[in-house]
Amino acid sequence: MSESLGDAYPKEQARLRECLGRYQELRSMPGVNVSFALAAIEDVLRRADEAAISGDLPAMIRLYQEMQGCE
């Protein structure tokens, strides 16, 4: 059975928040530059939160796919 967007979307947001935490930890390592990755993940999470709050289903579908592409 396929998971609904209503179930999968917040799980994907949570996964990205975990990724964000790992990148923030890496930032403190000498010689490691993760600024771009941090900015990209923060941006997609901000837009995903805004779409969810506003109930913008087309944006949520696009952002769900975008979130799946982040690692």
Buried (B, 14 or more C-beta within 10 A) or exposed (E): EEEEEEEBBEEBBEBBEEBBEEBEEEEEEEEEEBEEBBEBBEEBBEBBEEBBEEEBEEBBEBBBEBBEEBE
